[in-house]
C-alpha cells in the first residue's frame, strides 16, 4: 500500500512524516514555497518529544504520479480547496482509488463520492501548525494525533482496517468504525470555535459565544435526524490526549487562525459554521450566530486581516444583536 498525501500542510505533514518514519512508502503532493522547501530540505516535524525529518518524493500535481493499483490517497487539503484537488485527482487516478478524507467538516466526503467509489471519512484530532514552509509542529503528547476512520456513508472494509492499522503502527492511533459520520459531526461542533479563535484569539469572554454556536449546530443535526456522538463518548476517546510544549513554546491558534496568519484569502469556516447555516436553512432552524461568524471570518480572510486582530469587545459588539434561536 502506497500513501499519496494530497496536501502536505499541517495534517498532511504529520501523516507524511509519521508514515515515512515508520518505513511506509509515501509520496507527497505540495505546491508553492512548501514544494520547493520539501524538495531541497525534506519535511521537518517538531513535537514535544523531539524532531523528525524525512524526505519522501514530492510532486506538485497528481498527473506527475505513475499510479498503481492499491494506492491510497490521504486528502489533507483544507475543505475549501477539496473540490479543485479532487477534480485534478479524478483526471488521472484510477476510479477504484481509495480516498481517505483527513478534513474538518462533512463536505469533502460528499465531494469525493462524486468521483470515487471508495471513500473513507476520518475524524481528525491532531492539533498541529503550519506557518513556515517545510516545518510542521504537532503539539499533542504522547501521540501527535488520533485518526479514527470508516467507510462513507457507513460500513466496514478490509482496506479501512488496513489503513487504521498502518496509522496506529506509525504512532497515530486509529480505530476503524462502522459509522464514522456521527464522530465527524461531533468534531464539527467542536470546530465551531475556530472562527472566534481566528478573529479574537482565546478568551474566557468568548466561551458563551462558542456554546451558543454549538447549540445552534446541535439543533440543526437534531432537526435533520442526524446522529451525533455524545460529548461524553468523545471525551472518553480523547482522555489520554494532551497538548504539550515545543521548545518551551505553546500553540498560537487553530487551523483557521493559521490560515489568516498565512494570508490564505479563504477559510474552512464556510464548511464549519457554513455547514450549520446550510442545515438550518434546509430544516428551518435559525442559526443567526453561525451565519454572522461565517461572514465575519470570511471578511477577515478577504481583507488580509491578521489573526486575533478583532478585540473580543469589538467582536462581542458586532454580535450583540444576534439572538439565540427560538
Secondary structure, 3 states (H helix, E strand, C coil): CCEEEECCCHHHHHHHHHHHHCCCCEEEECCHHHHHHHHHHCEEEEECCEEEEECCEEECCHHHCCCCCCCEEEECCCHHHHHHHHHHHHCCCCCCCEEEECCCCCHHHHHHHHHCCEEEEEEEECCEECCCCCEEEECEECCCCEEEEEECCCCCCHHHHHHHHHHHHCCCCCCECCCCHHHHHHHHHHHCCHHHHHHHCCCHHHHHHHHHHHHHHHHHHHHCCCCCCCHHHHHHHCCCCEECCECCECCCCCHHHHHHHCCCCCCHHHHCHHHHHHHHHHHCCCCHHHHHHHHHHHHHHHCCCCCCCCCHHHHHHHHCCCCCCC
